[in-house]
Amino acid sequence: MALGVALDLGTSGYRGHLVDLDKKGKILATAITMRHPLPGANIMDHLHFWMENGPDVGHRIVIETVDKLIGTMGAKPEEIERVSVCGNPAQMSMFEKIEIRDLAFAGQSILKRLNVKVPERKAHSLKAEELGMSSVRRTAEVRIPPSIRHEIGADALAMIMKTGLMEKKETCMVTDYGTNAEMGLFYKGELYTGSAAAGPAMEGQSIDFGMLAAPQAISDIALGENGRWYNIVLSDKLHPVRSALVDPRTGEEQRLDGVVARGITGTGTVAAMAIGLETGIIKLPYVDTPDRKIHLTNGIYFGEEDVREAGKATGAIRAGHRTLIEEVGVDDKEIKTMYMAGASGTYVDPIKAQTV
C-alpha cells in the first residue's frame, strides 16, 4: 500500500489526512491540532513571533508539530512516500523556512531598506529530509503548490481548482470560510480575488466555549418542539449526534445520547446565530433571554459577547464579498452559485450560513 499525507496548515490550526495513494486518495485517518503551534490567534502574531525569535526557532516548532500530527495517524514513517501541503503564503513560507518579511511589511520602500529579497513561490517539490521531517520516509516527496499573491496562496488555489471555478460558464463566487477568508469572484472568464480579516470565530475561537472541530464539540443546532433546540455534538468518530434537547432560555435539557459536549465549534456558532435570529432570541446585538445567554447542553452557553464576535466574522466576510462585487461591477443577481470551502465552509449548514 502506497501512503501519502495531505496537510492543511491553517492560521487557527493544522489538519492532516493519511491517504491511500493506490485508491485515489482514500482517507484512512485524520488528525488535527487544537490551535496553531506558534503563539497568537492571527497571521500577524505568527509573523511577529517568527521575526522576533528567528526562523530556526519558528521552523523547529512548525516541523515538530507536523511530525507529531502525522505520527498520530498510525502509519510507520517508511510507509509514507508523499506529502502534499497547502496553506496561505505565510504558513507555507514558514513551513519551508524561506523569507517571510515581504509578507509582513507593506510597500516596496521598506523591503528595499531591509534588503529583502522576495522568494519565488512557484510550485515545486522537496525531499522530506530537506525540511527536517522525521515522521515520513526521508526521501518522501513533499509537494508545494504555488502561492500567487498574498491573498491567493496554496490553500486558495486548491479551493479554486477543486471547485472547477475557472471552467464555469456562469458568474460565481468561492470563499474559504476561515480566519483569513480568501475569496474569488469569477466573471466573464476572469478571476478576481481578495481576502477578509474574518478572525477566528468561524473556527470556533474567540467564543467563550469555542473550540476547533473535535469530539464533544457542538457542531450544529436544529429546532425542536416547544421552542427547544436539538444540540448536535460530534462523537469520537466525528459523527454528528443529537445529544440533547435544550430550552435555550432556561437551560433545561433532556439528554438524548451519551455524547457530552464540552464546547462549540465554528459551524455550531453559525447555527446558533441562524436559529437565534430566526426565532427572535437574538435581536442584534442583544440576546433576548433573562440572563442574556443562549443556553446549550451541559452548561455551555452563547452570550452577547459571542454574538458580537460572530458578527465581526460574518461582517468581515460580507464586506469582502461586497467589495469584490462592487469593484468588478457585477449585479448581485448575476451571481448564480456560491461555493463554500475550508473546514467551516465544508461542514456548515449552507442555509444557516445564508441566514447569518
Residue pairs with C-beta under 8 A, 6 or more apart in sequence:
1 20
1 22
1 79
2 20
2 21
2 22
2 81
2 82
3 18
3 19
3 20
3 21
3 28
3 75
3 79
3 80
3 81
4 18
4 19
4 21
4 25
4 80
4 81
4 82
4 83
4 84
5 16
5 17
5 18
5 19
5 70
5 73
5 80
5 82
5 83
5 84
5 136
6 16
6 17
6 19
6 25
6 83
6 84
6 86
7 14
7 15
7 16
7 66
7 69
7 83
7 84
7 85
7 86
7 87
8 14
8 15
8 16
8 86
8 87
8 155
9 62
9 85
9 86
9 87
9 91
9 92
9 95
10 36
10 87
10 91
10 155
10 178
10 179
10 203
10 343
11 36
11 42
11 43
11 46
11 88
11 91
11 178
11 179
11 180
11 200
12 35
12 36
12 41
12 178
12 179
12 200
12 203
12 205
12 212
13 32
13 33
13 34
13 35
13 36
13 203
13 212
14 32
14 33
14 36
14 37
14 65
14 66
14 69
15 30
15 31
15 32
15 33
15 343
16 30
16 31
16 32
16 66
16 69
16 70
16 73
17 27
17 28
17 29
17 30
18 27
18 28
18 29
18 30
18 70
18 73
18 74
18 75
18 80
19 25
19 26
19 27
19 28
20 26
20 28
21 81
21 82
28 73
28 75
29 73
29 74
29 75
30 73
30 238
31 69
31 70
31 72
31 73
32 69
32 212
32 213
32 214
33 65
33 69
33 212
34 211
34 212
34 214
35 205
35 212
36 46
37 61
37 62
37 64
37 65
38 45
38 46
38 49
38 50
38 58
38 61
38 62
38 94
39 45
39 46
39 49
40 46
40 48
40 49
41 199
41 200
41 205
41 206
42 179
42 197
42 199
42 200
43 88
43 90
43 91
43 179
43 180
44 104
46 90
46 91
46 94
47 90
47 100
47 103
47 104
48 104
49 58
50 58
50 94
50 100
51 100
51 101
51 104
55 94
55 97
55 100
58 94
59 94
59 95
59 97
59 132
60 132
62 94
62 95
63 95
63 131
63 132
63 133
66 95
66 133
66 135
67 133
67 134
67 135
68 135
69 135
70 80
70 135
70 136
71 135
77 134
77 135
77 136
77 137
78 137
79 137
80 135
80 136
80 137
80 140
81 136
81 137
81 140
81 141
82 140
82 141
82 142
82 143
83 128
83 133
83 136
83 140
83 141
83 142
83 143
84 142
84 143
84 145
85 92
85 95
85 142
85 143
85 144
85 145
85 154
86 92
86 145
86 153
86 154
86 155
86 157
86 158
87 95
87 153
87 154
87 155
88 147
88 153
88 154
88 155
88 156
88 180
88 182
89 103
89 121
89 147
89 149
89 150
89 153
89 154
90 100
90 103
90 104
90 153
91 153
92 121
92 144
92 147
92 153
92 154
93 99
93 100
93 103
93 119
93 121
93 147
94 100
95 131
96 126
96 131
96 144
97 131
98 119
99 116
99 117
99 118
99 119
101 111
101 114
101 116
102 111
102 116
102 118
102 119
103 150
105 111
105 114
105 116
111 118
121 146
121 147
121 148
122 146
123 143
123 144
123 145
123 146
124 144
125 141
125 142
125 143
125 144
126 141
126 142
126 144
127 138
127 139
127 140
127 141
127 142
128 136
128 137
128 138
128 139
128 140
128 141
128 142
129 138
129 139
130 142
131 142
133 140
133 142
144 154
145 154
145 157
145 158
146 154
146 157
147 153
147 154
147 157
148 157
149 193
150 195
151 180
151 182
151 193
151 194
151 195
152 160
152 182
152 184
152 193
153 182
155 176
155 182
156 176
156 182
156 184
156 193
156 195
159 174
159 176
159 182
159 184
159 339
159 341
159 342
160 166
160 174
160 184
160 191
162 341
163 174
163 339
163 341
165 172
165 174
165 184
165 186
165 191
165 339
166 186
166 191
168 186
168 337
170 336
170 337
171 185
171 186
171 187
171 188
171 330
171 334
171 335
171 336
172 185
172 186
172 335
172 336
172 337
172 338
172 339
173 183
173 184
173 185
173 186
173 321
173 324
173 335
173 337
173 338
173 339
174 183
174 184
174 186
174 338
174 339
174 340
174 341
175 181
175 182
175 183
175 184
175 317
175 320
175 321
175 338
175 339
175 340
175 341
175 342
175 345
176 182
176 183
176 341
176 342
176 345
177 198
177 202
177 266
177 317
177 340
177 341
177 342
177 344
177 345
177 348
177 353
178 198
178 202
178 203
178 342
178 343
178 344
178 345
179 198
179 199
179 200
179 202
179 203
180 195
180 196
180 197
180 198
181 195
181 196
181 197
181 198
181 202
181 316
181 317
181 320
182 193
182 194
182 195
183 193
183 194
183 195
183 196
183 317
183 320
183 321
183 324
184 191
184 192
184 193
184 194
185 191
185 192
185 193
185 324
185 325
185 328
185 330
185 335
186 192
187 328
187 330
187 334
192 324
192 327
192 328
193 324
194 320
194 323
194 324
195 320
196 316
196 317
196 319
196 320
197 316
198 312
198 313
198 314
198 316
198 317
199 205
199 206
199 309
199 312
199 313
199 316
200 206
200 313
201 207
201 210
201 266
201 269
201 309
201 310
201 312
201 313
202 266
202 269
202 270
202 313
202 317
202 344
203 212
203 265
203 266
203 343
203 344
204 210
204 211
204 212
204 213
204 217
204 263
204 264
204 265
204 266
204 268
204 269
205 212
206 309
207 264
207 269
207 302
207 306
207 309
207 310
208 301
208 302
208 303
208 305
208 306
209 262
209 263
209 264
209 296
209 300
209 301
209 302
210 263
210 264
210 265
210 266
210 269
210 306
211 217
211 262
211 263
211 264
211 265
212 265
212 266
213 219
213 234
213 238
213 265
213 266
213 267
213 343
213 347
214 234
214 238
214 265
215 234
215 235
215 236
215 237
215 238
215 259
216 233
216 234
216 259
216 260
216 261
216 262
216 263
217 233
217 234
217 261
217 262
217 263
217 264
217 265
217 268
218 231
218 232
218 233
218 243
218 261
218 263
218 264
218 265
218 268
218 296
218 297
218 300
219 232
219 233
219 234
219 240
219 265
219 267
219 268
219 271
219 347
220 232
220 240
220 267
220 268
220 271
220 349
221 229
221 230
221 231
221 232
221 268
221 271
221 272
221 275
221 296
222 229
222 230
222 232
222 242
222 271
222 275
223 229
223 230
223 275
223 278
223 279
224 230
224 245
227 247
227 248
227 249
227 279
228 245
228 246
228 247
228 248
228 254
229 245
229 246
229 247
229 248
229 275
229 296
230 242
230 244
230 245
230 256
231 242
231 243
231 244
231 245
231 246
231 253
231 261
231 296
231 297
232 240
232 241
232 242
232 243
232 268
233 240
233 241
233 243
233 244
233 257
233 259
233 260
233 261
233 297
234 240
234 241
234 259
234 265
235 241
235 259
241 257
241 259
242 256
242 257
243 255
243 256
243 257
243 259
243 260
243 261
243 297
244 253
244 254
244 255
244 256
244 257
244 261
244 297
244 298
245 253
245 254
245 256
246 252
246 253
246 254
246 295
246 296
246 297
247 253
247 295
248 276
248 281
248 289
248 294
248 295
248 296
249 281
249 289
249 290
249 295
250 290
250 295
251 295
251 299
251 301
253 297
253 298
260 297
260 298
261 296
261 297
261 298
261 300
262 298
262 300
263 300
264 272
264 296
264 300
264 302
266 343
266 344
266 348
267 344
267 347
267 348
267 349
269 302
269 306
269 310
270 310
270 344
270 348
270 349
270 352
270 353
270 356
271 348
271 349
271 352
272 294
272 296
272 302
272 306
272 310
273 282
273 307
273 310
273 314
273 352
273 355
273 356
274 349
274 351
274 352
274 353
274 355
274 356
275 281
275 352
276 282
276 287
276 294
276 302
276 307
277 284
277 355
277 356
278 355
280 288
281 287
281 288
281 289
281 294
282 288
282 294
282 307
284 307
284 311
285 304
285 307
285 308
285 311
286 292
286 304
286 307
287 293
287 294
287 302
287 303
287 304
287 307
289 295
292 303
292 304
293 301
293 302
293 303
293 304
294 301
294 302
294 303
295 301
296 302
310 356
314 356
325 332
325 335
340 346
340 348
340 350
340 353
